[in-house]
Amino acid sequence: MSRSAHPAGPRHADVLPEGHYSAPPADLNFLDPKVWSQTVGRNGDGIATVAGLDVASLAEEFGTPAYFLDEADFRARCRAWADAFGKDADVFYAGKAFLSRAIVRWLHEEGLNLDVCSGTELATALSAGMPAERIAFHGNNKSEEEIRRAVDVGVGRIVLDSFQEIVRVAHIAQSLGKRQRVQIRVTVGVEAHTHEFIATAHEDQKFGIGLAGGQAAEAVRRALKLDGLELIGIHSHIGSQIFDMAGFEVSARRVVQLLADVRDEHGVELPEIDLGGGLGIAYTSDDDPREPHEIAKALNEIVTRECEAAGLRTPRISVEPGRAIVGPTAFTLYEVGTIKPLDGLRTYVSVDGGMSDNIRTALYDAEYSVSLVSRTSDAEPMLVRVVGKHCESGDIVVRDAFLPADLAPGDLIAVPATGAYCRSMASNYNHALRPPVVAVRDGEARVIVRRETEEDLLRLDVG
């Protein structure tokens, strides 16, 4: 790889423009284990490795851009969540974060349940052997066809999201001669400290039935009267990428109050409560997420305390980590193409992917880390913006970060913590071909979702 010199953007913290970054790290070659999966390191030549495989060899075999998923890390996180909550609670992996048949098999083998929110996510789960009774079905506008299939195969629970859906699921279940286990999703009026579009429990949004004005209580009344439904509990989800447990405490208090109201009005103690997911991960070294055992301890204490105060038996708790399991397990590998320094501002580093493989920066103003991984460098840090190759000014992968000033075309750089919501939200913008997902474990690599081809795109174009 050539190392031709080029004029760089600003390199010193005291002359940097305002932006989304901290001061340059002390060591640009350091791969912080907080944001990288557990088997990532560097070999003696300074090349980054994962599961014993160096990224240069991986790029040669699988191409770039590509997602590399650390299977051992994924499985370890599944076990950590299962162990933290124990046999008296249920852990549902949120499939929307990233779902494939290999993922479903790993979840099954590690004893986790699965949360799906579309008929095709359900089809993926069933095709990979996940028992239907271990599947929860979410969604604010499930079609009759999707509901019929879910009821027919015997999914463990359907989360009801509206008054119309209460009737729809009950009717379909009765027509099939079944009684479907359901939960009612309520919006509890707690706004998580997160981006507006990923805060999902305040009233002004599309999900759930509001506690305000007695709507949730009315939903319970209707569900309890319908023969096709077995109401097993209440579901609440307050947002995504959350580090502060205070929101869960307020949410649990309000949900438990609803359970107490149900008991007082109907003489029924609902046996389950689902507190959703949304726990944050470290995208940068500044992030400080909680460990699963800390989360489990806090949530159990909150629910137990609130139930004791209300004179209720403590219900069985469910949680739905998705990002918290798969997010840290993968990184996206890119090749550097063009480098454009802007004097006094920053250097634009263009890679061979972009918003088609990671829309989160453009959509949520998400922050990521980035590292030079095909070698080490002693060059001083320069402020960069890593951008893609698409025809959009907002095609940004990493808004502000530091890379070595001798970065050159042909170098490999990697963005960690891209396991969640990157491949699952990937697109064919500019007719880009969606990257592969490559699982790595114990010195071996295998494709679990292959790279799209031109033939794939043209096959769909029947005009």
C-alpha positions, 0 to 999 in steps of 0.5 A: 500500500502506498504511503504518499504524503498529502496535506492534512486537516487540523491535527492539534486539539487547541486548533480544532473546530467544534464537533462531536469528539473528545481530545485525540486519544493518547494512542491511536493504535489502541483498540479499546475493548469497551467498543470492540468485541472480546477476540479483537486485538493486533498481531505482531505486524500491527494488523488488527485480528478477530478470532485469530484472523487478520483483517487484511486476509479477511478483506482479501477473502471476503472483500470490503465493505463487510461486517465481521461478527464475533460468534464467541462474543455473541454467545457469551453475551447471550449467556451473560443475559440469561445468567443475569436474569435466571430461570425466573425471568425471560430474555427475548433477543430483539430480532430487529437489531440483526436477524439471520438463521445463524443468529436464530440457531445460536439463540436457540442453543444458548437458551434465549427467546426471540422477539420478532416484529414482522411476518418475515422475521417470524418466517426466518425464526421458524425456518431456523428451528426456533420453537414458536412458543419461545417467540414474541410477536411485536408491531404496531400494524400487524396484518391479518395474514401475519397475525393468522400465521403467528396464531396458527404456528403457536407463538408464545405471545402477541404484543397488542399495540392498539384497540383495533388489534385487540379485536383482530387477534381475538377474532383470528384466534377464535376462527382457528379454535385457539386462545392466544396468549397476549400482552398489552403494550402501554405507553407510560409517559416516560421519555428516555434521554435519547434521540427523539425518533428512538424514544418510544414511551412518551405519548406523542408517538405511534406505539402502544396504548396510553396510560393517560386518560384510562386508555390502557385500563380500557384495553385491559377490560376489552382483552379480558372479555374476549374468549380468543385472548389470554391476557398474561401481562403488560408490556412497556418499552421506553426507548433505545440506547439508554444508560440511566435506570431512572426511566425504568424505575418510573416506568415500572412504578406506573406499570405496577400501578396498572396491575394493581388497578386491574386486580382491584377492578377485575380480581385478576393479578396478571402474571407477567411484566415486560420492561422492553429493551433499549439498554445502551452499548459503548459506541465510543470510549466515552460511553459507559454501559451497565453490565447485564447482572447490574441491569438484572439486579436493578430491574428486579429490585425496582419491580419487587419494591413496587409490587410489595408497596402495592400488595401484589405478587411479583410478576415474572419479568421479561426483557428484550435486549437486542443491541446490547447483545449483537451491537458490540459483537461486530465491526464494519471493515472498509477500504479507504478511497479518497482523502480530502483535507480542508485546511483549518477544518478536518480531513474527509476520508471516503470509504467504499461503503457509507449510508447504505451499510450504516444509516444510523449516523445520518438518521439518528446523529449516532456517534461511532469510533473508527481505527486504522486496522491494516497497520499501526502508525506513529503519525500524529492524529488528524481530525477526520470525517469518515464518509461514504461514496453515495450522492448525499451530503449526509452520507456520513459514517463517523462524524468526527474522529481521529486517525493517523495523519499518514492515512492513505488510499488502500488502508483498511479502517474499521468501525466497531459496534456495528452489529445492531441496526446496520445490516438490518437497516442496510439499503440499495441506495445508488444500487449499492450491493449490501455487504456480507455478514461474516461470522468468525470463531476460533480461527475460522470465518464463514459467511452467514449472510452473503454479499448481494450481487448485480444479478440479485438486483437485476433479478428483481427488476422485471421491467 
